[in-house]
Amino acid sequence: MTDRFHQYTDIKKLYSLSNSNWDYAAEAGVHGCVFEPSGGGRLQTPDGRSVVNMSSYSYLGLDEHPQIVAAAVAAVQRVGVLNSSLSRVRMTLPILEEAESELSSLFDAEVGTVNSCAAGAWATLPVLSSGLLTGGIAPVLVFDKRAHFCLAALKALCADETRVVTIPHNDMEALERICRENRAVAYVCDSVYSTGGTVAPVAELVRLQEKYGLFLYFDEAHSTSVVGTNGRGFALDIMGSINERTMLITSLNKGFGGSGGAIMFGPRGDLSVRRAVQRNSGPLMWSQRINTAGLGAIVESVKLHRSAELVRLQEQLQENIRHFDEVVESVGHGNTVPIRYIALHSEDDTVNVSRCMLEAGYYVEPDFFPIVKRGGAGLRVRLRSTMSRDDIDGFAKALDGVLKDRPENRAAAVHGGF
Ligand SMILES: *Cc1c(COP(=O)(O)O)cnc(C)c1O
């Protein structure tokens, strides 16, 4: 018998392709930075300068919301422990029950929490692969090629339960072919892709679900809070409500302004999927829960998601996106997703431009393989509702200045992509 390694991962190869770029970015001071948040989405650098954070995941600025921060502090003090140090499948804190019940009501779905969205993927994907959620038939597990790291990292584990297939990005014809040829199929994707530019074709996926019984699995980390009624997210808002052949995971660390990750198991009140996941695999079973500070933050953030303030923040974000598009050309231009990608000429150029931008007062994340595909290096901007017009105009002007002497980058910025 021959061993067949590297069917799904090859860390040594990854290292050889990316490590010098990480080193270069660290030397340039744009990777591994230690910055202090200083309010209003700004960062304080170690040498005392205040810079605008142009790459924060906190799309609505809720990470700094005083009510959420105060609720986190109050929750630890009220409960009296940060962690209760016993697996939740044995015993649960009332505040955990409260947080999950509030989230279930907000998303109109049966919701459980874990320490991160990544832990949510780990808790659910192997169980989905097993067939426990699809009538006992292990589904062919189809991944979109651009599905997030936290999903792709589980391919090897899932492949021990079922057949795992990766299809080109958003290739609905390939997916339909697989649906036609197999009794059970599950599709795993991001609803909003984290490097910008694209979203899942949700309406088409729902059509395949209705026609073939396709199981849909969405990672909503970039759209929860950001879009949809009460911040229900991109896929859930289009679907109207979750059904028993759909599961979603999301992060509560990003737009939501809380802590941890959430799993939407299916229709509210249906405990069967939650039990199957909780009893058979992953961190929901054998890892500790979100701590009480995080749970307090979640309960408070749910209140905010039900208020007019959320609507105002969502609208302000859309206005900032529109204004950004008026002054900066980027991949993703014109869509409602708060992520914009400025493709540049090379990895080194990307790091250099990021360094110049930091000197000009703007932190913008330099990306290269494996964050984006090889040869696709560039800057990733994430817009925030709490950015001012001046922040955006200042960024545009500084970027123009930095790119002025780099005509090859200017061409890439307009025409580049993935
Ligand atoms: C950031 C991100 C995650 C990870 O979220 P955590 O809660 O920090 O684990 C998962 N999926 C996508 C698409 C992301 O961008």
The ligand as a Gaussian input file, in Angstrom:
#p B3LYP/6-31G(d) Opt

LIG

0 1
 C      -12.582000      35.656000       9.527000
 C      -13.317000      34.564000       8.891000
 C      -13.619000      33.425000       9.623000
 C      -13.074000      33.196000      11.003000
 O      -13.851000      33.829000      11.962000
 P      -13.462000      33.566000      13.499000
 O      -14.724000      33.796000      14.255000
 O      -12.414000      34.544000      13.838000
 O      -13.000000      32.155000      13.581000
 C      -14.405000      32.475000       9.033000
 N      -14.863000      32.620000       7.773000
 C      -14.587000      33.700000       7.027000
 C      -15.142000      33.805000       5.654000
 C      -13.781000      34.702000       7.565000
 O      -13.433000      35.741000       6.832000

